[in-house]
Amino acid sequence: MKTELVRIGNSRGIRIPKPLIEQCGFGDEVDLRIENECLIISPERVAREGWEEKFRAAGPVEDELLLGTVSANQFDRKEWRW
């Protein structure tokens, strides 16, 4: 679909038809980025959206320290100082 750039002060903008806004799920704000010389407009995403569900789906958490299973090396024994 082609559309014209319209003047908005010293800037330019585009008008996005309502059906495209609805199809893309745009709210009042969008994210803009450039990839391979293309402007990508995507719905605004909340930081860490969906993380809680993903953690729950991953299963129960075993609270063990993984570093306790690693044996000390020469740096740990001789050179490391707090």
N, C-alpha and C positions, 0 to 999 in steps of 0.2 A: 504494500500500500504506500503510495506517495502522499506526502503532505508538505505544506509550505512552512518555512520558518517565518514567524511573525516577530515584529519588533516589540520589545518590552523594555522601554527606557534605552539604555546603551547595550542591552543584551538581546538575545534572540530566544524564542521559545517555539514549542510545537503544541498543537491542540490534539489531544488523544480522544478519539471517539468513545462515547460511553460504553458501547459493547466491548471494546478492547479493554477498557478499564475494568469492567466486570469480569471478563474472561481471565485477565491476569491477576485478579484479586487485589488490585491497588486500593489502598486506603487514602488518607490525607497526605501521606509522605511516601516517597519511594527511595530506593538506593540507586545511585548512578555509578557506573564504572566503565572504564575503557578496556576492551580486550581485542587484540589484533586489529587495531584501528577502527573498532566498532563501538558505538555507544550502547551499553546494556542498561536497561531500565528494569528493575525488579522490585517486587513488593518489599516494604520495609520489614526486616526481621528483628525480633527481639533477641538481644544477646542471650545465649544459652537456652534458647527456646527448645523445648523437648528433651533437654538433658535429663531431667528427673525421671521421665518415663523410660529413657534408655538405660539409666542406672538400675532402675527396678527390674527391667527386662533382663539385665545381665546376670541376675541371681544374687544370692546372699554374699555378703562381704566377709572374708576371713581376715581378721585383724592380726596379721603376723608381719614382722619385719623381715624383709627379704635380705637386707644387708647382714643379718645375723648368720646367714648360711654361707657367706663369702669369707674365705680365710684371708688373713692379713698378708700383705706382700711386704717387700723390703722397705718401700716408702712408708707404709703404715708403722712398721716396727722401729725404724731408725730416724726418719726425717720429719715425720708429721709432729707438729707442736701446736697446742691450743694457744 
